[in-house]
């Protein structure tokens, strides 16, 4: 993890020097998603980072990168798992996502050869200075719960909270002024 934090620190320090701050931010999101996929034994597209918009009315994707250009989730969307986690500042562990009412639009976006539904997910608030600045979601996709792999555990939730607590300052510092 130390290597990731050093890379994120170096990337975040370039914010004022780069021509396109959003591209830098999305690069940071990709780096985080790739590392978290390794930590949680998932695919990179099974890690989502959503950041609270500057006006505080939407969650905007930072990763997967393809979703960043497709829209945002309004905080008024009550059936969004991510919105609930952000507003409660409390993590959620779900090993039965298809049974839970949730926003599935972004789940239907083709990120692989074939669209595969989310079966299991850990969602944690990204907290910086005690304020929720976003949500991280680590999922397991598959045609069935068994095909998606092992269930997530409370230990996974704690690990995600700890890691994203350490990542939060970099996400906050590197965030584009207009994002």
N, CA and C atoms as a LAMMPS dump frame, in Angstrom:
ITEM: TIMESTEP
0
ITEM: NUMBER OF ATOMS
537
ITEM: BOX BOUNDS ff ff ff
-5.0000000000000000e+02 5.0000000000000000e+02
-5.0000000000000000e+02 5.0000000000000000e+02
-5.0000000000000000e+02 5.0000000000000000e+02
ITEM: ATOMS id mol type element x y z
1 1 1 N 0.813 -1.205 0
2 1 2 C 0 0 0
3 1 3 C 0.854 1.265 0
4 2 1 N 2 1.193 0.642
5 2 2 C 2.869 2.367 0.699
6 2 3 C 3.201 2.855 -0.712
7 3 1 N 3.469 1.923 -1.609
8 3 2 C 3.79 2.297 -2.989
9 3 3 C 2.611 3.035 -3.635
10 4 1 N 1.389 2.543 -3.41
11 4 2 C 0.209 3.216 -3.963
12 4 3 C 0.113 4.635 -3.417
13 5 1 N 0.304 4.799 -2.127
14 5 2 C 0.176 6.124 -1.523
15 5 3 C 1.244 7.077 -2.058
16 6 1 N 2.435 6.575 -2.289
17 6 2 C 3.498 7.411 -2.862
18 6 3 C 3.134 7.835 -4.289
19 7 1 N 2.589 6.909 -5.062
20 7 2 C 2.172 7.222 -6.434
21 7 3 C 1.036 8.234 -6.425
22 8 1 N 0.04 8.019 -5.564
23 8 2 C -1.093 8.944 -5.489
24 8 3 C -0.645 10.335 -5.048
25 9 1 N 0.288 10.38 -4.12
26 9 2 C 0.811 11.664 -3.655
27 9 3 C 1.501 12.405 -4.801
28 10 1 N 2.325 11.69 -5.556
29 10 2 C 3.02 12.303 -6.694
30 10 3 C 2.023 12.771 -7.743
31 11 1 N 1.012 11.953 -8.018
32 11 2 C 0.008 12.333 -9.019
33 11 3 C -0.778 13.551 -8.557
34 12 1 N -1.219 13.539 -7.302
35 12 2 C -2.012 14.646 -6.773
36 12 3 C -1.218 15.948 -6.776
37 13 1 N 0.086 15.863 -6.564
38 13 2 C 0.916 17.069 -6.53
39 13 3 C 1.026 17.728 -7.908
40 14 1 N 0.665 17.022 -8.966
41 14 2 C 0.739 17.55 -10.336
42 14 3 C -0.542 18.269 -10.764
43 15 1 N -1.527 18.323 -9.893
44 15 2 C -2.836 18.872 -10.258
45 15 3 C -2.752 20.25 -10.919
46 16 1 N -2.008 21.157 -10.355
47 16 2 C -1.939 22.532 -10.88
48 16 3 C -1.084 22.63 -12.142
49 17 1 N -0.29 21.591 -12.421
50 17 2 C 0.624 21.63 -13.563
51 17 3 C 0.044 21.021 -14.836
52 18 1 N -0.991 20.198 -14.701
53 18 2 C -1.509 19.49 -15.87
54 18 3 C -2.563 20.323 -16.597
55 19 1 N -2.657 20.102 -17.895
56 19 2 C -3.627 20.832 -18.709
57 19 3 C -5.05 20.345 -18.449
58 20 1 N -5.199 19.061 -18.185
59 20 2 C -6.529 18.481 -17.992
60 20 3 C -6.598 17.788 -16.629
61 21 1 N -7.119 18.519 -15.642
62 21 2 C -7.201 17.988 -14.277
63 21 3 C -8.114 16.766 -14.196
64 22 1 N -9.157 16.74 -15.003
65 22 2 C -10.066 15.598 -14.97
66 22 3 C -9.359 14.324 -15.422
67 23 1 N -8.557 14.407 -16.462
68 23 2 C -7.812 13.228 -16.918
69 23 3 C -6.884 12.704 -15.827
70 24 1 N -6.221 13.607 -15.132
71 24 2 C -5.36 13.207 -14.024
72 24 3 C -6.189 12.502 -12.955
73 25 1 N -7.353 13.06 -12.644
74 25 2 C -8.211 12.485 -11.608
75 25 3 C -8.7 11.092 -12.012
76 26 1 N -9.072 10.951 -13.266
77 26 2 C -9.519 9.637 -13.748
78 26 3 C -8.354 8.641 -13.772
79 27 1 N -7.147 9.116 -14.042
80 27 2 C -5.957 8.252 -13.953
81 27 3 C -5.761 7.768 -12.515
82 28 1 N -5.964 8.671 -11.568
83 28 2 C -5.859 8.29 -10.153
84 28 3 C -6.922 7.245 -9.836
85 29 1 N -8.143 7.458 -10.314
86 29 2 C -9.219 6.49 -10.091
87 29 3 C -8.871 5.123 -10.635
88 30 1 N -8.295 5.092 -11.834
89 30 2 C -7.884 3.806 -12.431
90 30 3 C -6.812 3.129 -11.598
91 31 1 N -5.854 3.909 -11.123
92 31 2 C -4.767 3.354 -10.301
93 31 3 C -5.328 2.747 -9.013
94 32 1 N -6.246 3.456 -8.382
95 32 2 C -6.873 2.962 -7.154
96 32 3 C -7.678 1.696 -7.449
97 33 1 N -8.484 1.726 -8.511
98 33 2 C -9.316 0.567 -8.851
99 33 3 C -8.454 -0.661 -9.136
100 34 1 N -7.378 -0.474 -9.854
101 34 2 C -6.495 -1.598 -10.178
102 34 3 C -5.89 -2.197 -8.909
103 35 1 N -5.44 -1.347 -8.017
104 35 2 C -4.851 -1.826 -6.765
105 35 3 C -5.893 -2.523 -5.899
106 36 1 N -7.071 -1.929 -5.777
107 36 2 C -8.123 -2.526 -4.938
108 36 3 C -8.603 -3.85 -5.518
109 37 1 N -8.638 -3.959 -6.833
110 37 2 C -9.015 -5.237 -7.457
111 37 3 C -8.037 -6.33 -7.026
112 38 1 N -6.768 -5.997 -6.952
113 38 2 C -5.78 -6.967 -6.493
114 38 3 C -5.951 -7.309 -5.02
115 39 1 N -6.215 -6.313 -4.206
116 39 2 C -6.386 -6.522 -2.767
117 39 3 C -7.59 -7.416 -2.484
118 40 1 N -8.686 -7.21 -3.219
119 40 2 C -9.929 -7.932 -2.949
120 40 3 C -10.189 -9.078 -3.926
121 41 1 N -9.21 -9.378 -4.758
122 41 2 C -9.315 -10.494 -5.705
123 41 3 C -10.557 -10.377 -6.595
124 42 1 N -10.696 -9.192 -7.202
125 42 2 C -11.793 -8.925 -8.126
126 42 3 C -11.195 -8.411 -9.434
127 43 1 N -12.046 -8.132 -10.384
128 43 2 C -11.612 -7.504 -11.62
129 43 3 C -11.611 -5.985 -11.431
130 44 1 N -10.809 -5.28 -12.202
131 44 2 C -10.722 -3.829 -12.066
132 44 3 C -12.079 -3.152 -12.282
133 45 1 N -12.889 -3.671 -13.203
134 45 2 C -14.201 -3.05 -13.442
135 45 3 C -15.217 -3.382 -12.354
136 46 1 N -14.805 -4.145 -11.356
137 46 2 C -15.673 -4.439 -10.218
138 46 3 C -15.405 -3.494 -9.049
139 47 1 N -14.559 -2.505 -9.272
140 47 2 C -14.275 -1.488 -8.264
141 47 3 C -14.787 -0.153 -8.798
142 48 1 N -15.673 0.468 -8.031
143 48 2 C -16.226 1.762 -8.418
144 48 3 C -15.864 2.808 -7.371
145 49 1 N -15.489 3.983 -7.855
146 49 2 C -15.257 5.135 -6.99
147 49 3 C -16.222 6.223 -7.435
148 50 1 N -16.984 6.738 -6.5
149 50 2 C -17.927 7.817 -6.781
150 50 3 C -17.618 8.973 -5.842
151 51 1 N -17.537 10.163 -6.401
152 51 2 C -17.197 11.349 -5.623
153 51 3 C -18.391 12.296 -5.595
154 52 1 N -18.62 12.898 -4.445
155 52 2 C -19.702 13.873 -4.294
156 52 3 C -19.394 15.106 -5.132
157 53 1 N -20.358 15.524 -5.94
158 53 2 C -20.16 16.698 -6.802
159 53 3 C -19.963 17.949 -5.948
160 54 1 N -19.357 18.955 -6.55
161 54 2 C -19.069 20.212 -5.836
162 54 3 C -20.331 20.845 -5.257
163 55 1 N -21.454 20.7 -5.977
164 55 2 C -22.698 21.29 -5.475
165 55 3 C -23.391 20.396 -4.449
166 56 1 N -22.819 19.21 -4.186
167 56 2 C -23.365 18.321 -3.177
168 56 3 C -24.672 17.653 -3.554
169 57 1 N -24.971 17.596 -4.861
170 57 2 C -26.263 17.049 -5.283
171 57 3 C -26.168 15.728 -6.038
172 58 1 N -24.955 15.308 -6.398
173 58 2 C -24.78 14.088 -7.188
174 58 3 C -23.533 13.327 -6.761
175 59 1 N -23.538 12.037 -7.046
176 59 2 C -22.327 11.231 -6.967
177 59 3 C -21.841 11.042 -8.39
178 60 1 N -20.573 11.331 -8.624
179 60 2 C -19.989 11.236 -9.962
180 60 3 C -18.927 10.142 -9.968
181 61 1 N -18.919 9.334 -11.016
182 61 2 C -17.948 8.252 -11.128
183 61 3 C -16.547 8.787 -11.416
184 62 1 N -15.586 8.19 -10.746
185 62 2 C -14.172 8.395 -11.043
186 62 3 C -13.637 7.093 -11.643
187 63 1 N -14.174 5.978 -11.195
188 63 2 C -13.832 4.648 -11.738
189 63 3 C -15.08 3.786 -11.636
190 64 1 N -15.291 2.897 -12.567
191 64 2 C -14.585 2.699 -13.824
192 64 3 C -14.648 3.954 -14.702
193 65 1 N -13.561 4.193 -15.38
194 65 2 C -13.389 5.4 -16.19
195 65 3 C -14.52 5.575 -17.213
196 66 1 N -14.954 4.49 -17.822
197 66 2 C -16.01 4.572 -18.843
198 66 3 C -17.303 5.157 -18.268
199 67 1 N -17.555 4.931 -16.985
200 67 2 C -18.785 5.431 -16.377
201 67 3 C -18.723 6.922 -16.05
202 68 1 N -17.511 7.478 -15.97
203 68 2 C -17.359 8.893 -15.624
204 68 3 C -18.046 9.805 -16.635
205 69 1 N -18.062 9.397 -17.875
206 69 2 C -18.658 10.235 -18.928
207 69 3 C -20.152 9.969 -19.125
208 70 1 N -20.705 8.997 -18.419
209 70 2 C -22.084 8.591 -18.693
210 70 3 C -23.137 9.206 -17.784
211 71 1 N -22.722 9.948 -16.804
212 71 2 C -23.722 10.549 -15.932
213 71 3 C -23.357 10.434 -14.476
214 72 1 N -24.312 10.776 -13.65
215 72 2 C -24.101 10.777 -12.209
216 72 3 C -25.356 10.243 -11.529
217 73 1 N -25.259 10.062 -10.23
218 73 2 C -26.401 9.572 -9.456
219 73 3 C -26.869 10.713 -8.549
220 74 1 N -28.085 11.199 -8.743
221 74 2 C -28.596 12.271 -7.876
222 74 3 C -28.741 11.77 -6.436
223 75 1 N -28.437 12.618 -5.478
224 75 2 C -28.585 12.221 -4.073
225 75 3 C -30.044 12.029 -3.701
226 76 1 N -30.947 12.475 -4.54
227 76 2 C -32.372 12.263 -4.307
228 76 3 C -32.805 10.84 -4.678
229 77 1 N -31.923 10.068 -5.29
230 77 2 C -32.24 8.698 -5.733
231 77 3 C -32.2 7.777 -4.524
232 78 1 N -33.329 7.565 -3.912
233 78 2 C -33.416 6.829 -2.65
234 78 3 C -33.05 5.348 -2.753
235 79 1 N -33.199 4.757 -3.951
236 79 2 C -32.903 3.335 -4.063
237 79 3 C -31.463 3.074 -4.516
238 80 1 N -30.613 4.093 -4.443
239 80 2 C -29.202 3.921 -4.754
240 80 3 C -28.453 3.468 -3.507
241 81 1 N -27.765 2.352 -3.612
242 81 2 C -26.966 1.849 -2.49
243 81 3 C -25.89 2.874 -2.132
244 82 1 N -25.216 3.416 -3.145
245 82 2 C -24.137 4.379 -2.909
246 82 3 C -24.653 5.631 -2.2
247 83 1 N -25.806 6.142 -2.61
248 83 2 C -26.375 7.328 -1.968
249 83 3 C -26.662 7.044 -0.496
250 84 1 N -27.22 5.887 -0.197
251 84 2 C -27.501 5.522 1.194
252 84 3 C -26.236 5.452 2.031
253 85 1 N -25.191 4.865 1.488
254 85 2 C -23.919 4.742 2.207
255 85 3 C -23.326 6.132 2.463
256 86 1 N -23.389 7.005 1.456
257 86 2 C -22.866 8.363 1.612
258 86 3 C -23.637 9.119 2.694
259 87 1 N -24.956 9.069 2.61
260 87 2 C -25.771 9.846 3.535
261 87 3 C -25.677 9.34 4.972
262 88 1 N -25.565 8.024 5.14
263 88 2 C -25.464 7.452 6.488
264 88 3 C -24.039 7.441 7.009
265 89 1 N -23.066 7.64 6.089
266 89 2 C -21.644 7.524 6.438
267 89 3 C -21.359 6.181 7.089
268 90 1 N -22.036 5.168 6.569
269 90 2 C -21.939 3.837 7.144
270 90 3 C -21.798 2.812 6.026
271 91 1 N -20.916 1.829 6.197
272 91 2 C -20.705 0.832 5.148
273 91 3 C -21.863 -0.145 5.029
274 92 1 N -21.928 -0.816 3.883
275 92 2 C -22.916 -1.876 3.671
276 92 3 C -22.232 -3.073 3.054
277 93 1 N -22.62 -4.236 3.51
278 93 2 C -22.133 -5.506 2.995
279 93 3 C -23.331 -6.255 2.451
280 94 1 N -23.291 -6.594 1.17
281 94 2 C -24.406 -7.306 0.539
282 94 3 C -23.867 -8.473 -0.276
283 95 1 N -24.279 -9.653 0.086
284 95 2 C -23.906 -10.832 -0.686
285 95 3 C -25.095 -11.37 -1.474
286 96 1 N -26.108 -10.504 -1.638
287 96 2 C -27.324 -10.854 -2.382
288 96 3 C -27.864 -9.637 -3.139
289 97 1 N -27.008 -8.933 -3.842
290 97 2 C -27.381 -7.675 -4.5
291 97 3 C -28.612 -7.806 -5.399
292 98 1 N -28.771 -8.889 -6.174
293 98 2 C -29.965 -8.966 -7.027
294 98 3 C -31.285 -8.957 -6.244
295 99 1 N -31.233 -9.299 -4.973
296 99 2 C -32.447 -9.343 -4.153
297 99 3 C -32.759 -7.99 -3.518
298 100 1 N -31.852 -7.016 -3.675
299 100 2 C -32.012 -5.707 -3.056
300 100 3 C -32.384 -4.687 -4.134
301 101 1 N -33.398 -3.902 -3.843
302 101 2 C -33.79 -2.851 -4.791
303 101 3 C -32.65 -1.839 -4.868
304 102 1 N -32.178 -1.597 -6.102
305 102 2 C -31.072 -0.668 -6.281
306 102 3 C -31.053 -0.137 -7.709
307 103 1 N -30.321 0.946 -7.904
308 103 2 C -30.158 1.528 -9.235
309 103 3 C -29.284 0.569 -10.032
310 104 1 N -29.812 0.083 -11.138
311 104 2 C -29.046 -0.898 -11.916
312 104 3 C -28.656 -0.379 -13.293
313 105 1 N -28.943 0.891 -13.578
314 105 2 C -28.603 1.436 -14.887
315 105 3 C -27.12 1.27 -15.2
316 106 1 N -26.252 1.693 -14.294
317 106 2 C -24.819 1.644 -14.561
318 106 3 C -24.321 0.205 -14.634
319 107 1 N -25.014 -0.684 -13.972
320 107 2 C -24.677 -2.111 -14.01
321 107 3 C -24.885 -2.685 -15.414
322 108 1 N -25.76 -2.055 -16.184
323 108 2 C -26.086 -2.562 -17.523
324 108 3 C -25.128 -2.048 -18.607
325 109 1 N -24.176 -1.199 -18.23
326 109 2 C -23.202 -0.675 -19.187
327 109 3 C -22.163 -1.758 -19.471
328 110 1 N -21.891 -1.954 -20.731
329 110 2 C -20.952 -3.008 -21.134
330 110 3 C -19.51 -2.574 -20.856
331 111 1 N -18.903 -3.169 -19.834
332 111 2 C -17.517 -2.888 -19.482
333 111 3 C -16.599 -4.037 -19.889
334 112 1 N -17.198 -5.174 -20.196
335 112 2 C -16.464 -6.368 -20.618
336 112 3 C -17.08 -6.841 -21.933
337 113 1 N -16.698 -8.041 -22.336
338 113 2 C -17.292 -8.623 -23.547
339 113 3 C -18.794 -8.782 -23.403
340 114 1 N -19.232 -9.002 -22.182
341 114 2 C -20.633 -9.285 -21.907
342 114 3 C -21.041 -8.603 -20.597
343 115 1 N -22.247 -8.067 -20.544
344 115 2 C -22.752 -7.471 -19.312
345 115 3 C -23.034 -8.594 -18.319
346 116 1 N -22.467 -8.444 -17.129
347 116 2 C -22.637 -9.443 -16.079
348 116 3 C -23.152 -8.717 -14.833
349 117 1 N -24.206 -9.227 -14.195
350 117 2 C -24.777 -8.528 -13.044
351 117 3 C -23.906 -8.617 -11.782
352 118 1 N -24.022 -7.588 -10.966
353 118 2 C -23.367 -7.592 -9.659
354 118 3 C -24.135 -8.541 -8.755
355 119 1 N -23.418 -9.431 -8.108
356 119 2 C -24.026 -10.378 -7.178
357 119 3 C -23.725 -10.024 -5.716
358 120 1 N -22.496 -9.521 -5.481
359 120 2 C -22.041 -9.258 -4.108
360 120 3 C -21.307 -7.925 -4.095
361 121 1 N -21.432 -7.185 -2.97
362 121 2 C -20.803 -5.867 -2.96
363 121 3 C -20.542 -5.367 -1.544
364 122 1 N -19.401 -4.723 -1.405
365 122 2 C -19.054 -3.966 -0.207
366 122 3 C -19.057 -2.504 -0.621
367 123 1 N -19.787 -1.677 0.114
368 123 2 C -19.827 -0.237 -0.145
369 123 3 C -19.388 0.485 1.118
370 124 1 N -18.414 1.373 0.976
371 124 2 C -17.944 2.13 2.133
372 124 3 C -17.907 3.615 1.791
373 125 1 N -18.234 4.452 2.78
374 125 2 C -18.102 5.886 2.532
375 125 3 C -16.618 6.25 2.478
376 126 1 N -16.287 7.204 1.636
377 126 2 C -14.928 7.744 1.616
378 126 3 C -14.985 9.007 2.464
379 127 1 N -14.327 8.955 3.61
380 127 2 C -14.393 10.05 4.575
381 127 3 C -13.079 10.81 4.613
382 128 1 N -13.179 12.141 4.568
383 128 2 C -12.01 13.004 4.692
384 128 3 C -12.363 14.12 5.657
385 129 1 N -11.586 14.258 6.726
386 129 2 C -11.879 15.241 7.781
387 129 3 C -13.304 15.066 8.306
388 130 1 N -13.685 13.821 8.517
389 130 2 C -14.994 13.442 9.056
390 130 3 C -16.167 13.74 8.124
391 131 1 N -15.897 14.197 6.902
392 131 2 C -16.966 14.466 5.942
393 131 3 C -16.945 13.4 4.857
394 132 1 N -18.135 12.986 4.448
395 132 2 C -18.245 12.009 3.362
396 132 3 C -18.02 12.736 2.044
397 133 1 N -16.951 12.327 1.326
398 133 2 C -16.647 12.962 0.04
399 133 3 C -16.978 12.033 -1.127
400 134 1 N -17.353 10.796 -0.806
401 134 2 C -17.671 9.849 -1.862
402 134 3 C -17.941 8.468 -1.317
403 135 1 N -18.002 7.518 -2.237
404 135 2 C -18.289 6.125 -1.891
405 135 3 C -17.406 5.221 -2.747
406 136 1 N -16.887 4.181 -2.118
407 136 2 C -16.148 3.143 -2.842
408 136 3 C -16.982 1.869 -2.794
409 137 1 N -17.08 1.205 -3.936
410 137 2 C -17.826 -0.048 -4.006
411 137 3 C -16.947 -1.115 -4.656
412 138 1 N -16.819 -2.232 -3.961
413 138 2 C -16.089 -3.377 -4.497
414 138 3 C -17.122 -4.478 -4.682
415 139 1 N -17.214 -4.978 -5.908
416 139 2 C -18.262 -5.96 -6.192
417 139 3 C -17.684 -7.24 -6.776
418 140 1 N -18.52 -8.226 -6.812
419 140 2 C -18.226 -9.473 -7.514
420 140 3 C -19.388 -9.69 -8.473
421 141 1 N -19.052 -9.819 -9.764
422 141 2 C -20.064 -10.001 -10.79
423 141 3 C -20.083 -11.447 -11.246
424 142 1 N -21.241 -11.887 -11.703
425 142 2 C -21.379 -13.232 -12.235
426 142 3 C -22.82 -13.508 -12.614
427 143 1 N -23.014 -14.583 -13.351
428 143 2 C -24.373 -14.97 -13.739
429 143 3 C -25.178 -15.439 -12.523
430 144 1 N -24.486 -15.895 -11.495
431 144 2 C -25.134 -16.328 -10.255
432 144 3 C -24.215 -15.967 -9.09
433 145 1 N -24.741 -16.079 -7.877
434 145 2 C -23.93 -15.799 -6.693
435 145 3 C -22.737 -16.748 -6.626
436 146 1 N -22.963 -18.009 -6.952
437 146 2 C -21.876 -18.995 -6.917
438 146 3 C -20.813 -18.664 -7.959
439 147 1 N -21.245 -18.245 -9.147
440 147 2 C -20.293 -17.922 -10.216
441 147 3 C -19.503 -16.651 -9.905
442 148 1 N -20.033 -15.788 -9.048
443 148 2 C -19.365 -14.527 -8.719
444 148 3 C -18.179 -14.726 -7.785
445 149 1 N -18.137 -15.844 -7.085
446 149 2 C -17.026 -16.08 -6.176
447 149 3 C -17.456 -16.018 -4.723
448 150 1 N -16.479 -15.975 -3.833
449 150 2 C -16.787 -16.036 -2.402
450 150 3 C -17.532 -14.811 -1.905
451 151 1 N -18.287 -15.002 -0.838
452 151 2 C -18.974 -13.897 -0.187
453 151 3 C -17.957 -12.924 0.392
454 152 1 N -18.341 -11.659 0.465
455 152 2 C -17.555 -10.685 1.202
456 152 3 C -17.824 -10.881 2.686
457 153 1 N -16.895 -10.459 3.524
458 153 2 C -17.004 -10.62 4.971
459 153 3 C -16.889 -9.264 5.668
460 154 1 N -17.168 -9.269 6.951
461 154 2 C -16.993 -8.047 7.747
462 154 3 C -15.529 -7.621 7.749
463 155 1 N -14.613 -8.569 7.657
464 155 2 C -13.18 -8.233 7.575
465 155 3 C -12.903 -7.459 6.283
466 156 1 N -13.587 -7.811 5.191
467 156 2 C -13.438 -7.071 3.934
468 156 3 C -13.937 -5.634 4.097
469 157 1 N -15.025 -5.47 4.815
470 157 2 C -15.572 -4.13 5.058
471 157 3 C -14.555 -3.297 5.835
472 158 1 N -14.012 -3.866 6.905
473 158 2 C -13.031 -3.137 7.711
474 158 3 C -11.795 -2.771 6.895
475 159 1 N -11.336 -3.717 6.084
476 159 2 C -10.16 -3.47 5.243
477 159 3 C -10.446 -2.343 4.246
478 160 1 N -11.608 -2.368 3.622
479 160 2 C -11.975 -1.323 2.653
480 160 3 C -12.067 0.037 3.34
481 161 1 N -12.683 0.083 4.511
482 161 2 C -12.79 1.347 5.24
483 161 3 C -11.407 1.905 5.572
484 162 1 N -10.533 1.051 6.021
485 162 2 C -9.187 1.484 6.393
486 162 3 C -8.42 2.012 5.176
487 163 1 N -8.439 1.242 4.103
488 163 2 C -7.688 1.639 2.904
489 163 3 C -8.249 2.922 2.305
490 164 1 N -9.57 3.019 2.187
491 164 2 C -10.146 4.22 1.583
492 164 3 C -10.045 5.424 2.512
493 165 1 N -9.934 5.185 3.805
494 165 2 C -9.639 6.282 4.725
495 165 3 C -8.266 6.869 4.442
496 166 1 N -7.313 6.001 4.089
497 166 2 C -5.962 6.45 3.753
498 166 3 C -5.894 7.085 2.365
499 167 1 N -6.76 6.66 1.456
500 167 2 C -6.776 7.179 0.087
501 167 3 C -7.522 8.515 -0.008
502 168 1 N -8.467 8.742 0.892
503 168 2 C -9.328 9.934 0.846
504 168 3 C -8.579 11.256 0.7
505 169 1 N -7.494 11.495 1.441
506 169 2 C -6.806 12.783 1.277
507 169 3 C -6.279 13.008 -0.143
508 170 1 N -5.828 11.946 -0.787
509 170 2 C -5.316 12.08 -2.156
510 170 3 C -6.451 12.389 -3.127
511 171 1 N -7.59 11.712 -2.938
512 171 2 C -8.747 11.986 -3.789
513 171 3 C -9.241 13.417 -3.603
514 172 1 N -9.223 13.873 -2.375
515 172 2 C -9.673 15.227 -2.076
516 172 3 C -8.716 16.264 -2.677
517 173 1 N -7.421 16.038 -2.53
518 173 2 C -6.414 16.99 -3.003
519 173 3 C -6.346 17.059 -4.533
520 174 1 N -6.531 15.93 -5.191
521 174 2 C -6.384 15.875 -6.654
522 174 3 C -7.665 16.22 -7.398
523 175 1 N -8.743 16.328 -6.698
524 175 2 C -10.031 16.563 -7.343
525 175 3 C -10.034 17.852 -8.16
526 176 1 N -10.502 17.765 -9.41
527 176 2 C -10.578 18.981 -10.241
528 176 3 C -11.507 20.015 -9.585
529 177 1 N -11.184 21.257 -9.793
530 177 2 C -11.961 22.333 -9.184
531 177 3 C -13.416 22.334 -9.625
532 178 1 N -13.694 21.824 -10.826
533 178 2 C -15.054 21.866 -11.364
534 178 3 C -15.715 20.502 -11.423
535 179 1 N -15.233 19.537 -10.646
536 179 2 C -15.785 18.176 -10.717
537 179 3 C -16.555 17.849 -9.462
